[in-house]
Amino acid sequence: VSNYDEAGYLPEAMNNYLARLGWSHGDDEIFSLEQMVQWFDGTHLSKSPAQWDAAKLLWVNAQHLKALPDAQLAERVLPHLQAALPGVVVDERLPAICGLFKDRCDTLVALARWIAAFYGDVQPSEADLAQHLTPAVRPALQTLAERLAQGEWSAAAISAVFKQVLAEHGLKMPQLAMPVRVLVMGTAQTPSVDQVLFLCGREKVLARLAKA
């Protein structure tokens, strides 16, 4: 069990999965310990030998992770984040970051890896930089950085700046958003870029864009 805890599995997900190996309650796949206690009456026990399915356990864990309120998820993920970034000091952003990324994660360890980009450093791969950071997009990145250095810092304001820069440089959103994601988060695939930049913070975003 400790190995699964270290891997980022939730205890309630383990209970859910283990119970479901030999018992069923209609078509219900995801349930809490309280529901299991309420529903279990000794019927609907499986006569077939149970078969361990690691992929199914991962799916069950993902469902429980997504269902956790953001504040609770922040508490659960913190030890894994501290393991990834020893000495990390988190702040009030952590619950919102959890809420933004939890739909993309199946374990607390996977979630901690995303969160680490907000509190630690990122190192984009050479392949991603070569693919997305092209000479054609560099002028737009420069304009974007200049505009983001001014005015209100909110997701809505950041979205408006993107639209302005796209119109001025004749680009489509992926052409600008992909290199921004690579520079700021170290990967081209993230949730909404305006939300990501807002939570990352102006100072860190500008410092990472300056590396273009």
C-alpha positions as CSV (number, residue, x, y, z in Angstrom):
1,V,0.0,0.0,0.0
2,S,2.8,2.4,0.8
3,N,4.2,2.0,-2.7
4,Y,0.8,3.1,-4.1
5,D,0.7,6.0,-1.7
6,E,4.2,7.1,-2.9
7,A,3.0,6.8,-6.5
8,G,0.2,9.2,-5.8
9,Y,-2.9,6.9,-5.4
10,L,-5.7,8.1,-3.2
11,P,-6.8,5.7,-0.3
12,E,-10.4,6.2,-1.3
13,A,-9.6,5.1,-4.8
14,M,-7.8,2.0,-3.5
15,N,-10.8,1.1,-1.3
16,N,-13.1,1.7,-4.3
17,Y,-11.1,-0.5,-6.6
18,L,-10.5,-3.3,-4.2
19,A,-14.1,-3.5,-3.2
20,R,-15.2,-3.6,-6.8
21,L,-12.9,-6.6,-7.5
22,G,-15.3,-8.9,-5.8
23,W,-18.5,-7.1,-5.4
24,S,-20.8,-4.8,-7.5
25,H,-23.6,-2.4,-6.9
26,G,-25.5,-2.2,-10.2
27,D,-23.5,-0.3,-12.7
28,D,-21.7,2.0,-10.2
29,E,-18.0,2.1,-10.7
30,I,-17.1,5.1,-8.6
31,F,-18.2,5.3,-5.0
32,S,-17.1,6.6,-1.6
33,L,-16.3,4.5,1.5
34,E,-19.5,5.8,3.0
35,Q,-21.5,4.6,0.0
36,M,-19.8,1.2,0.1
37,V,-20.7,0.7,3.8
38,Q,-24.3,1.8,3.1
39,W,-24.8,-0.4,0.0
40,F,-23.0,-3.5,1.0
41,D,-25.4,-6.2,2.2
42,G,-23.6,-9.4,1.3
43,T,-25.2,-9.8,-2.0
44,H,-23.9,-9.3,-5.5
45,L,-20.6,-10.9,-4.6
46,S,-18.6,-12.2,-7.6
47,K,-18.0,-15.9,-7.8
48,S,-15.2,-15.5,-10.4
49,P,-11.6,-15.0,-9.4
50,A,-10.6,-11.4,-9.2
51,Q,-8.2,-10.1,-11.8
52,W,-5.9,-7.2,-11.0
53,D,-6.1,-4.5,-13.7
54,A,-3.5,-1.7,-13.2
55,A,-5.1,0.5,-15.9
56,K,-8.5,0.2,-14.3
57,L,-7.1,1.2,-10.9
58,L,-5.4,4.2,-12.6
59,W,-8.8,5.2,-14.1
60,V,-10.5,4.9,-10.7
61,N,-7.9,7.0,-9.1
62,A,-8.3,9.7,-11.7
63,Q,-12.0,9.9,-11.1
64,H,-11.5,10.3,-7.3
65,L,-8.8,12.9,-7.9
66,K,-11.0,15.0,-10.2
67,A,-13.9,14.8,-7.7
68,L,-11.8,16.3,-4.8
69,P,-12.4,19.9,-4.0
70,D,-9.4,22.0,-5.0
71,A,-8.5,23.0,-1.5
72,Q,-8.4,19.3,-0.4
73,L,-6.5,18.3,-3.4
74,A,-3.9,21.0,-2.7
75,E,-3.4,19.4,0.8
76,R,-3.1,15.9,-0.7
77,V,-0.6,16.9,-3.4
78,L,1.7,19.0,-1.2
79,P,3.9,16.1,0.0
80,H,4.4,14.9,-3.5
81,L,5.3,18.5,-4.6
82,Q,7.7,18.8,-1.7
83,A,9.3,15.5,-2.8
84,A,9.8,16.8,-6.3
85,L,10.9,20.3,-5.2
86,P,12.6,20.0,-1.8
87,G,12.2,23.2,0.2
88,V,9.4,24.5,-2.0
89,V,7.2,27.3,-0.5
90,V,3.7,27.3,-1.9
91,D,1.2,30.1,-1.7
92,E,-2.5,30.8,-2.2
93,R,-2.3,29.9,-5.9
94,L,-1.9,26.1,-5.2
95,P,-5.7,25.2,-5.0
96,A,-6.4,27.1,-8.3
97,I,-3.5,25.4,-10.0
98,C,-4.8,22.0,-8.8
99,G,-8.2,22.9,-10.2
100,L,-6.7,23.8,-13.6
101,F,-4.7,20.7,-14.0
102,K,-6.6,17.9,-12.2
103,D,-8.6,16.8,-15.2
104,R,-5.3,16.0,-16.9
105,C,-3.9,13.8,-14.1
106,D,-4.5,10.3,-12.9
107,T,-2.2,10.4,-9.8
108,L,-1.0,13.0,-7.3
109,V,2.5,12.5,-8.6
110,A,1.4,13.5,-12.1
111,L,-0.3,16.5,-10.7
112,A,2.8,17.5,-8.7
113,R,4.8,17.4,-11.9
114,W,2.6,20.1,-13.5
115,I,2.6,22.2,-10.3
116,A,6.3,22.1,-10.2
117,A,6.5,24.3,-13.3
118,F,4.8,27.1,-11.3
119,Y,7.2,27.0,-8.3
120,G,10.4,25.7,-9.8
121,D,12.3,26.0,-13.1
122,V,11.4,24.5,-16.5
123,Q,13.6,23.2,-19.3
124,P,11.9,22.9,-22.7
125,S,13.3,20.2,-24.9
126,E,15.4,21.2,-27.9
127,A,12.9,19.4,-30.1
128,D,10.0,21.5,-28.8
129,L,12.0,24.7,-29.1
130,A,13.0,23.9,-32.7
131,Q,9.5,23.0,-33.7
132,H,7.6,25.9,-32.1
133,L,10.0,28.8,-31.6
134,T,10.5,29.7,-35.2
135,P,11.9,32.9,-36.7
136,A,8.4,33.8,-38.0
137,V,6.9,33.9,-34.5
138,R,9.7,35.7,-32.6
139,P,8.4,39.2,-33.4
140,A,5.0,38.3,-32.1
141,L,6.5,36.9,-28.9
142,Q,8.4,40.1,-28.4
143,T,5.2,42.2,-28.8
144,L,3.4,39.8,-26.5
145,A,6.0,40.2,-23.8
146,E,5.9,44.0,-24.1
147,R,2.1,44.1,-23.8
148,L,2.1,41.6,-20.9
149,A,4.5,43.8,-19.0
150,Q,1.9,46.5,-18.7
151,G,-1.7,46.9,-17.4
152,E,-3.9,44.5,-15.5
153,W,-2.8,41.0,-14.7
154,S,-5.8,38.7,-15.0
155,A,-6.8,35.9,-17.3
156,A,-9.2,38.1,-19.1
157,A,-6.6,40.8,-19.7
158,I,-4.1,38.2,-20.9
159,S,-6.6,36.8,-23.3
160,A,-7.3,40.3,-24.7
161,V,-3.5,40.9,-25.2
162,F,-3.3,37.6,-27.1
163,K,-6.1,38.7,-29.5
164,Q,-4.4,42.0,-30.1
165,V,-1.0,40.5,-30.9
166,L,-2.5,37.8,-33.1
167,A,-4.4,40.4,-35.1
168,E,-1.3,42.7,-35.5
169,H,1.0,39.9,-36.6
170,G,-1.5,37.9,-38.7
171,L,-1.2,34.7,-36.7
172,K,-3.6,32.1,-35.5
173,M,-3.8,31.2,-31.8
174,P,-1.9,27.9,-32.0
175,Q,1.0,29.6,-33.8
176,L,1.5,31.9,-30.8
177,A,0.1,29.9,-27.9
178,M,2.3,26.8,-28.6
179,P,5.7,28.6,-28.3
180,V,4.4,30.5,-25.3
181,R,3.5,27.3,-23.6
182,V,6.9,25.7,-24.4
183,L,8.8,28.7,-23.0
184,V,6.6,29.2,-19.9
185,M,5.6,25.6,-19.0
186,G,8.2,23.5,-20.9
187,T,5.6,21.7,-23.0
188,A,3.3,22.6,-25.9
189,Q,0.2,21.0,-24.3
190,T,-1.4,22.8,-21.4
191,P,-4.9,24.0,-20.3
192,S,-6.0,27.5,-21.3
193,V,-2.9,29.5,-21.9
194,D,-4.4,32.7,-20.4
195,Q,-5.2,30.8,-17.1
196,V,-1.8,29.2,-17.1
197,L,0.0,32.5,-17.5
198,F,-2.1,34.3,-14.9
199,L,-1.4,31.6,-12.3
200,C,2.3,31.5,-13.2
201,G,2.6,35.2,-12.5
202,R,3.8,38.2,-14.5
203,E,7.4,38.2,-13.3
204,K,8.0,34.5,-14.0
205,V,6.2,34.7,-17.4
206,L,8.2,37.6,-18.6
207,A,11.5,36.0,-17.5
208,R,10.7,32.9,-19.4
209,L,9.5,34.7,-22.5
210,A,12.7,36.7,-22.4
211,K,14.6,33.4,-23.2
212,A,13.0,33.3,-26.7
